[in-house]
Amino acid sequence: MFHALGDPTRRSILERLSMGPATVGELAEPFKMALPSLMQHLGVLEDSSLVRSEKVGRVRTYKLTQDTMKAGEDWFVRQRTHWDRRLDQLDSYLLEMKEKENGKN
């Protein structure tokens, strides 16, 4: 998932899809790239389960998959909680050291 999010084109595609499903043609409009290149980006997004596509006739439509986005969000929340806790411990330790230094002087 993070590999897929590392590219600005793919992030732009995800932003567009956050407004609702879109066809390949609609997704291609803002980009000046060949269709095979766009399809490669869409393939990376689909392989990482960030999007899902459905083909009806000759039209392929993409939409976001909420489960993978939620898993990524949960991972960031866990990491932030972990680092917040560690920084609070460091802050307490430094305050304790400062109080000890002030007590000696």
Rosetta blueprint (number, residue, H / E / L):
1 M L
2 F H
3 H H
4 A H
5 L H
6 G L
7 D L
8 P H
9 T H
10 R H
11 R H
12 S H
13 I H
14 L H
15 E H
16 R H
17 L H
18 S L
19 M L
20 G L
21 P L
22 A E
23 T E
24 V H
25 G H
26 E H
27 L H
28 A H
29 E L
30 P L
31 F L
32 K L
33 M L
34 A L
35 L H
36 P H
37 S H
38 L H
39 M H
40 Q H
41 H H
42 L H
43 G H
44 V H
45 L H
46 E H
47 D H
48 S L
49 S L
50 L L
51 V E
52 R E
53 S E
54 E E
55 K E
56 V E
57 G L
58 R L
59 V E
60 R E
61 T E
62 Y E
63 K E
64 L E
65 T L
66 Q H
67 D H
68 T H
69 M H
70 K H
71 A H
72 G H
73 E H
74 D H
75 W H
76 F H
77 V H
78 R H
79 Q H
80 R H
81 T H
82 H H
83 W H
84 D H
85 R H
86 R H
87 L H
88 D H
89 Q H
90 L H
91 D H
92 S H
93 Y H
94 L H
95 L H
96 E H
97 M H
98 K H
99 E H
100 K H
101 E H
102 N H
103 G H
104 K H
105 N L
